[in-house]
Amino acid sequence: MNTLIWVVLPYACLAVFVAGHVWRWRHDQFGWTTHTSQLLENRLLRLGSPMFHLGAFGVIAGHAMGLLIPASATSALGIPEHLYHEVAVWGGTITGVVMVAGLALLIARRFVSGRVRRVTTTMDKVLYVFLAAMVVLGMTATVGENLFGPGYDYRETIAVWFRGVFWFQPHTSLMTGAPLVYQLHAIGGFLFLALWPFTRLVHVWSAPLAYLWRPYVVYRARRGAAPAGPPAPAVVRDAGRRPVRSGH
């Protein structure tokens, strides 16, 4: 069972992540968008979207530092483990709270606005459920285990296992002793990667880099009288009728 969860599942999810993006790009390029609903409701979106994205950027950066940078590297740079732990916990808590607030506004917007609710797809609902579960598990691990709990040094276990997955040397024994909330968070993370290609999240790979060198859009004022608009339907209807002459 440990091999199935900590070896087979991660590689299966990564395979779906890669193959799903290839399939989506080849068969659904017109759906490779954010499917924005800004025109339907803007007040909550204007508040929730920046908060969610800024919090997500901070959370992703924190995960990258904690999982990809070994403890030996930060120690070689002269960063004490206690200082790293404090920065990671408080930084993760702050960015996590911002992300939770933004996600809550975005989810509430789907229920409050009838027009937005009507364009919400089934995959949108699945995505929000996964996001909410991942955020709750992550905040529980950060705040419950490390801020108010006894603490857990994931850099010596989970981070080593995570890097081993990409080196094709995952050590399952490192995950069996981890707290349950960390295990669920890791499993949910890989399942989330498998779901990614089939949601609106594919838009993150479509950064508008062409905007850096495309020509400016030039707006020119119209000179002279404006052209006449199209005739009214009644005028067109009456023009098609011919007068009837009375003959002998």
VOVEXMAR-446299 format. One line per field, with one value per residue (C-alpha): residue number from 1; residue in one letter; x, y, z. Coordinates in nm, 3 decimals. Example, Ala and Ser with C-alpha at 12.3 -4.5 7.8 and 13.67 -1.06 7.14 Angstrom:
VOVEXMAR-446299
nr = 1:2
rest = A:S
c1 = 1.230:1.367
c2 = -0.450:-0.106
c3 = 0.780:0.714
//
This chain:
VOVEXMAR-446299
nr = 1:2:3:4:5:6:7:8:9:10:11:12:13:14:15:16:17:18:19:20:21:22:23:24:25:26:27:28:29:30:31:32:33:34:35:36:37:38:39:40:41:42:43:44:45:46:47:48:49:50:51:52:53:54:55:56:57:58:59:60:61:62:63:64:65:66:67:68:69:70:71:72:73:74:75:76:77:78:79:80:81:82:83:84:85:86:87:88:89:90:91:92:93:94:95:96:97:98:99:100:101:102:103:104:105:106:107:108:109:110:111:112:113:114:115:116:117:118:119:120:121:122:123:124:125:126:127:128:129:130:131:132:133:134:135:136:137:138:139:140:141:142:143:144:145:146:147:148:149:150:151:152:153:154:155:156:157:158:159:160:161:162:163:164:165:166:167:168:169:170:171:172:173:174:175:176:177:178:179:180:181:182:183:184:185:186:187:188:189:190:191:192:193:194:195:196:197:198:199:200:201:202:203:204:205:206:207:208:209:210:211:212:213:214:215:216:217:218:219:220:221:222:223:224:225:226:227:228:229:230:231:232:233:234:235:236:237:238:239:240:241:242:243:244:245:246:247:248
rest = M:N:T:L:I:W:V:V:L:P:Y:A:C:L:A:V:F:V:A:G:H:V:W:R:W:R:H:D:Q:F:G:W:T:T:H:T:S:Q:L:L:E:N:R:L:L:R:L:G:S:P:M:F:H:L:G:A:F:G:V:I:A:G:H:A:M:G:L:L:I:P:A:S:A:T:S:A:L:G:I:P:E:H:L:Y:H:E:V:A:V:W:G:G:T:I:T:G:V:V:M:V:A:G:L:A:L:L:I:A:R:R:F:V:S:G:R:V:R:R:V:T:T:T:M:D:K:V:L:Y:V:F:L:A:A:M:V:V:L:G:M:T:A:T:V:G:E:N:L:F:G:P:G:Y:D:Y:R:E:T:I:A:V:W:F:R:G:V:F:W:F:Q:P:H:T:S:L:M:T:G:A:P:L:V:Y:Q:L:H:A:I:G:G:F:L:F:L:A:L:W:P:F:T:R:L:V:H:V:W:S:A:P:L:A:Y:L:W:R:P:Y:V:V:Y:R:A:R:R:G:A:A:P:A:G:P:P:A:P:A:V:V:R:D:A:G:R:R:P:V:R:S:G:H
c1 = 0.000:0.286:0.434:0.097:0.042:0.393:0.539:0.271:0.024:0.272:0.402:0.050:-0.058:0.249:0.182:-0.178:-0.053:0.178:-0.044:-0.353:-0.192:-0.083:-0.433:-0.596:-0.373:-0.432:-0.808:-0.935:-0.727:-1.035:-1.104:-0.749:-0.863:-0.959:-1.331:-1.355:-1.692:-1.583:-1.857:-2.118:-1.996:-1.700:-1.730:-1.641:-1.404:-1.209:-1.152:-1.116:-0.905:-0.600:-0.604:-0.626:-0.351:-0.111:-0.166:-0.121:0.208:0.335:0.220:0.381:0.707:0.702:0.645:0.925:1.168:1.070:1.055:1.324:1.598:1.769:1.833:2.205:2.190:2.036:2.275:2.571:2.444:2.456:2.079:1.998:1.729:1.531:1.525:1.425:1.145:1.008:1.012:0.854:0.577:0.481:0.524:0.313:0.048:0.018:0.008:-0.225:-0.472:-0.468:-0.530:-0.812:-0.982:-0.953:-1.078:-1.372:-1.474:-1.444:-1.653:-1.914:-1.933:-2.040:-2.337:-2.432:-2.443:-2.708:-2.549:-2.211:-2.375:-2.544:-2.214:-2.032:-1.948:-1.916:-1.538:-1.537:-1.714:-1.470:-1.180:-1.309:-1.363:-1.005:-0.867:-1.061:-0.948:-0.585:-0.595:-0.759:-0.505:-0.215:-0.331:-0.390:-0.036:0.117:-0.088:-0.204:0.119:0.387:0.243:0.033:0.138:0.461:0.603:0.723:1.043:0.913:1.243:1.407:1.127:0.862:1.099:1.351:1.079:0.943:1.281:1.333:1.022:1.185:1.516:1.326:1.433:1.126:1.180:0.839:0.968:1.005:0.631:0.492:0.596:0.472:0.164:-0.165:-0.237:0.093:0.022:-0.323:-0.178:0.086:-0.167:-0.406:-0.126:-0.051:-0.422:-0.456:-0.182:-0.374:-0.688:-0.505:-0.509:-0.885:-0.967:-0.933:-0.593:-0.429:-0.431:-0.127:0.091:-0.032:0.154:0.095:0.464:0.374:0.243:0.606:0.683:0.348:0.272:0.049:-0.316:-0.368:-0.703:-0.787:-1.068:-1.327:-1.323:-1.628:-1.987:-2.052:-2.193:-2.562:-2.662:-2.855:-3.221:-3.488:-3.676:-3.999:-3.833:-3.696:-4.037:-4.220:-3.960:-4.032:-4.396:-4.502:-4.814:-5.105:-5.263:-5.626:-5.664:-5.957
c2 = 0.000:0.242:0.183:0.246:0.574:0.720:0.585:0.481:0.763:1.052:0.921:0.851:1.205:1.358:1.153:1.277:1.632:1.622:1.417:1.616:1.946:1.803:1.671:1.996:2.205:1.983:1.942:2.242:2.551:2.772:2.657:2.744:3.061:3.188:3.182:3.515:3.630:3.985:4.134:3.949:4.061:4.283:4.402:4.077:3.972:4.295:4.218:3.841:3.781:3.993:3.853:3.495:3.536:3.723:3.467:3.181:3.326:3.347:2.994:2.852:3.033:2.899:2.544:2.576:2.697:2.435:2.136:2.207:2.373:2.125:2.216:2.176:2.458:2.712:2.601:2.655:3.009:3.077:3.079:2.923:2.657:2.845:3.161:2.967:2.798:3.127:3.292:2.988:2.953:3.318:3.380:3.075:3.181:3.536:3.434:3.147:3.380:3.614:3.321:3.188:3.529:3.564:3.210:3.263:3.575:3.397:3.103:3.332:3.523:3.202:3.172:3.536:3.640:3.454:3.532:3.399:3.093:3.008:3.005:2.799:2.459:2.126:2.138:2.481:2.334:2.042:2.287:2.501:2.194:2.080:2.428:2.464:2.121:2.193:2.530:2.388:2.105:2.342:2.590:2.308:2.183:2.531:2.680:2.372:2.172:2.441:2.764:2.629:2.265:2.081:2.146:1.910:1.927:1.835:1.933:1.615:1.382:1.508:1.738:1.458:1.224:1.493:1.557:1.181:1.150:1.362:1.178:0.847:0.751:0.806:0.671:0.563:0.521:0.899:0.949:0.670:0.847:1.192:1.341:1.255:1.614:1.628:1.297:1.411:1.741:1.561:1.320:1.605:1.803:1.532:1.470:1.843:1.828:1.550:1.768:2.080:2.025:1.985:2.312:2.683:2.676:2.603:2.978:3.019:2.875:3.138:3.443:3.730:3.773:3.899:4.217:4.316:4.373:4.406:4.750:4.988:5.011:5.352:5.524:5.801:6.050:6.039:6.350:6.482:6.376:6.033:5.786:5.718:5.415:5.120:5.189:5.096:4.770:4.961:5.166:4.855:4.688:4.985:5.027:4.676:4.748:4.887:5.104:4.930:5.125:5.094:5.013:4.997
c3 = 0.000:0.080:-0.265:-0.428:-0.245:-0.234:-0.560:-0.810:-0.738:-0.779:-1.112:-1.238:-1.150:-1.314:-1.629:-1.642:-1.580:-1.884:-2.117:-2.018:-2.116:-2.452:-2.519:-2.408:-2.634:-2.936:-2.897:-2.700:-2.776:-2.777:-2.421:-2.311:-2.135:-1.792:-1.888:-1.712:-1.583:-1.507:-1.723:-1.518:-1.174:-1.092:-0.731:-0.552:-0.830:-0.794:-0.427:-0.428:-0.738:-0.640:-0.287:-0.411:-0.670:-0.441:-0.167:-0.414:-0.539:-0.182:-0.100:-0.415:-0.339:0.016:-0.103:-0.358:-0.091:0.161:-0.073:-0.330:-0.122:0.112:0.472:0.409:0.150:0.387:0.660:0.426:0.362:0.735:0.790:1.129:1.127:1.392:1.179:0.870:1.064:1.197:0.854:0.688:0.947:0.971:0.598:0.518:0.768:0.631:0.264:0.350:0.524:0.223:-0.010:0.209:0.214:-0.164:-0.228:0.007:-0.186:-0.520:-0.399:-0.240:-0.567:-0.742:-0.506:-0.456:-0.821:-1.015:-1.351:-1.239:-1.085:-1.414:-1.606:-1.340:-1.486:-1.310:-1.350:-1.184:-0.883:-0.865:-0.889:-0.604:-0.386:-0.447:-0.385:-0.061:0.061:-0.023:0.150:0.463:0.485:0.425:0.687:0.934:0.880:0.905:1.186:1.374:1.366:1.360:1.498:1.785:1.785:1.868:1.521:1.252:1.047:0.704:0.539:0.667:0.554:0.314:0.123:0.076:-0.050:-0.283:-0.443:-0.468:-0.683:-0.953:-0.914:-0.949:-0.597:-0.375:-0.024:0.105:0.460:0.487:0.440:0.656:0.976:0.875:1.045:0.878:0.773:0.586:0.418:0.305:0.185:-0.023:-0.176:-0.249:-0.412:-0.667:-0.733:-0.788:-1.051:-1.230:-1.229:-1.348:-1.730:-1.738:-1.560:-1.630:-1.455:-1.791:-1.849:-1.622:-1.902:-2.148:-2.023:-2.267:-2.353:-2.702:-2.540:-2.470:-2.839:-3.016:-3.170:-2.985:-3.075:-3.232:-3.190:-3.440:-3.417:-3.695:-3.914:-4.094:-4.059:-3.927:-4.182:-4.166:-3.967:-4.102:-4.184:-3.937:-3.996:-4.064:-4.339:-4.505:-4.486:-4.633:-4.909:-5.026:-5.082:-5.419:-5.453:-5.618:-5.907:-5.990:-6.357:-6.597
//
